Amino acid sequence: MLDLKRILKQDRLLRALTGLNRKAFDDLLPSFAQAYWDSLNSPEKPRQRAFGGGRKATLETMADKLFYSLFYCKCYPTFDLASVLFHFDRSQAHEWTHRLLPVLETALGQKLALPERKLRSVEEFVERFPTVKRVMIDGTERPIQRPQDKERQKEHYSGKKRRTTRKHLAAVDEHKRVLVLSKAREGTVHDKRLLDEEAMAAAIPDAIPIEVDLGFQGLQNEYVNIRMGHKKPRGGELTPEQKAENKALSRERVVCENAFAGVKRYNAAAVVYRNRLTDFDDRLMLVAAGLWNFYLDAG
């Protein structure tokens, strides 16, 4: 079994297993504890016994519970492995995971670290993100297990990644913070189509430049604040000035890729998705993005 006391005392071990140092861990703990007790006060099912009744929990303290939820996001163990590491049954590992992840999501929401799921107006964007100077929009995909059904295989097959995937569209600011994260969609959905459906660019003020790649071709005709690289003409070549502009834009937009890399430090949002619960991958990506934002704020 993991020695939690030793891990919580060593910043290096704690960062390796949770993605947070001790200062950030302690900062998140009170919000997590409050969210946990709130979840007990309004359970989905009526309690069968009073608080404190039943057998003693393996994850006894709030720090233990927070560590388990962070460890699951960072390392994404199978329930069999988690049961061995934390010395409880596989079914208990499953129960703790699906019980604590919503609590962690709520705690991150209280810390204002969670990305918005959808912005409905320019006024809402300005109120929520008053200091943002520029925005980068791009899509990111994570692999899933290949569906047995042939129709579902076609729906999730990504020609870009050449495997079955689920996709998110995200808006990132100049400080690598994920501002907006769309709901998970099938890998076949094109980035431009997803952007149109989410109306993400429409909620960003004209004074804030939106930097995108050539996968969003045509967007520059719809909004005045779009910054996009030059596309090589068929049978022709870009001029040296156009190449220099493309290079400069790529240098600025790398912040978006750095943000995705930060989110995918959490294996639960990066490796092949294994869980069977519908849309649980969407929750894992949202929590991972929230943890990345919280990590940036804590730093």
N, C-alpha and C positions, 0 to 999 in steps of 0.2 A: 504493500500500500504506500502511496505517496506520503512523504513526511511534510505535511502542510506547514507546520511551525517553522521548519528549516527553510522552506521555500519563501514564506512570507518575510523572513528576516534577510533574505539575500536579493538585492535588486536584480542582479544578473539572471538568477533563476526565475524570478517573478516575471521579468520582461520576456524571457524565452518561452514561458508557459502560458502567459496571459496577454502579452503585448503591452502591458502597462507597468510602470515602475511603482514603487511603494507609495510615493506621494500621490500619484494619480489614483491608485487603488484606494487609498484612504479617503480621497476626495469624493470618489464615487460611492463609497460604502454607505454613508447616511441616506442618500437618495434611494439606493437599492433596498435598504432596510425598510424605509417608509413605504416604498412600492410593494414590498413583500407583505407587510402587515395589512396594507390596504387591500391586497388581493385576497387575504384570508377573511377580512371583514365583509367582503362581497363575493363569496365563492359562487361558481356556476352551479354547484350542487350543495344542498344543505349539509352542514356538518353532522356527523354521526356521534361525535363525542366532544367534550369541552377541550379548550386549548390546553396542551400539555398532556392530554390523554394518549394512550397507545404506547408502542415501544419507542425507545430512544432513537432519534434520527442519527444516521451516520454523519450527515452534514449538519453538525449540531449548531455551530455559530453562524452568524450572518456572513462573516468573513469566509467561512468554508463554502457557503452557498454561492457567494459572489465569485470565489475562485473557481468553483466547478463550472459555472456558466461561462466565465471568461476562458477557461481551459478548453471547454467544448468548442467555442468559436475559434480559438487560436489553433488548436491541434486537430480538431474534427475527428476524434477517435470513434471507432465503432462502439456500439453499446456493450459488446462483449469485452473489449479492451477497457472501457471506462469502468465496467463492473469489477474487473480485476484490480485496476489501479486504485479505486476508491473503496474496495472491499464491500460491495453489496451486489445484489442480484441484477442480472441483465434487465429484467423488467423494471427494477427500481431506477436503473440508469436512464431508461427510456422515460419514466415518469418524471424524474428530476429535470431532465432536459426540457421537456415540453411544459413543465411547470415554471421553470426559472427563466427561460428565454423571454417570455412576455414581460416578466418582472424587470429584467435587464433593459428591455426596450423602453418600458415606462420610465425607468430611472434615467436613461439617456435623454428621453424627452424632457424630463424635468430640468436637466442640465442644458437644454437647448442645443444638444449635439446632433440630434437626428435630422437628416435631410427632410425637406418638404416633399410630399408625394405629388402634389400638383398645386401650381400657382394659378389663381383665377383672374388676377388683374395686375396691372403695373403698380397700383397703389399698394397692393399686398406685398409685392416684391420689395418696394422701397421701405415699407414698414418693417419687414422681416430682415432685410439685408441693407441697411442704410450706408455701410462703408464700402461696399463692393465697387471696384473700379472697372473690372472687365470680367467677362464670362466666357468659358470654353465649354462647348457641348460636344459630346461624343458618346458612342455606344461601347458597351463592354459585354462580353459573353463568358458564360461558364459552362463547362461540359456537363452533360447528364448521362445516365445510363441509357443505352440504346433501347427504345421501346420495342416491344414485341409486335405490336400492331403496325402494319405497313403504312397506314394513313398517318398515324402519329409520328412515324419515322420521317415521312415527307414534311410534316408540319415543323418539326424541330431540326431538320438538317440544315446546317449552315454551310453554304458554299465557300464562305470566307475562311472558316475554321476547318472545313471538310470533316465535320463530325456533328452529332446531335448536341444542340446547345439550347440554353435559355438566355435571353438578352435583356439588358437594362440600358436605358438612356439616362445620362447624368449631366448636370450642369455644375461646373467647378469654377471657383474663383481664383484670383491670382495668388492666393496663399495656400492652394491645394486643398481647400475645404470643399466638400461635396455639398452643394446648396440644394439641389433638387434631384430626386431619384425616381424614375418611373417604375411602374409595376413590371414584374417579370413577364416577358413575352416569348413566343416561339422564335427559334433561331432563324427561321426563314424571313421574318419581318425585316424589311429594309429600314435603315436608320432614318432616312428622310420621311418615310411613311409613319414611323413611330413618332417622330418629332411633330409631324402635322396632327396626328391624333391626340397627342398630349398637349398641343398648343403651348409648348414650353417657351419658344422664342417670343410669342406674342405678349407674354407677361413681363418681359425685360424692357426697361425704358430705352428709348432711342439714343439717349446720351451714353449708354454703356455699350461698348463694342462687344459683339458676339463672334468669337473665333471658332471656325469649323473647318473640317477637311473637305476634300473634293467629293466625298460620299454624300454630301448634302447639296449637290449641284442643283441650282434653281432657286435655292433659298435667298440668294442675293437679289433676286427679282421681287421678292415679297417684303423684305425689310431693309431699311436704310442703314442699319448698324452692323451688317454682316461683313466680316473679314474672312476671305477665302483665298487660297492660293490660286495661281494661274494654271489652267489645264493645258497640257501640251496639245496643240492643234494636230488634227489627223494629217499625216504626211509632212508635217512641218516641225519646227524646233522653237523652243522658248528663247527669248532674247536674254543676254547676260543680265539685264536689269530685272527681268521677270524671275530668273533663277535666283538672283540675290534676294528679291522680295519673298519668294517661296522659302528660302533658307531662313530668313529672319522670322517669318511667321511660324515655321516649324520649331525654331528655337524658343519662341514664346509659348507655343501650344504644348510643349513637352511637359509643362506643369500638369496638364490634364492626365497624361500617362503616368506621371509620378503619383498623382492622387489615386488612380486605379491600382497602382502597385502597392500603395499604402493600405488601401482597403483589402487587397488580396494577400496582405501579410497574414490575414486570418484565413486559414485553410477551409473553413466552413463556407467561404465565399469564392474559393478558387479551384479546389480539386473537384473531381467527378462527384456530382450530387448523388447521395445514396438513399436519403430518407424517402418514405412512401407517402407521407402526409402531403395533401394537395397544397401548393403555394407556400410550403414551409421554406423552400429555397428563397422565396421573396423576402421572408422575415429574416433569414440568415444574412442576406445581402444588406438589408436595411440596418440590422444591428451592427454588422461589420463596418458599414459606412459611418454609423454613429460613433462607434469606438474609435475610428480613425479621426473623426472630427474632435472627439473628446481628447484624444492623444495630442492633437495639434494645439488645442486650447490649453491643456495642462502644461505643455512644454513652453 
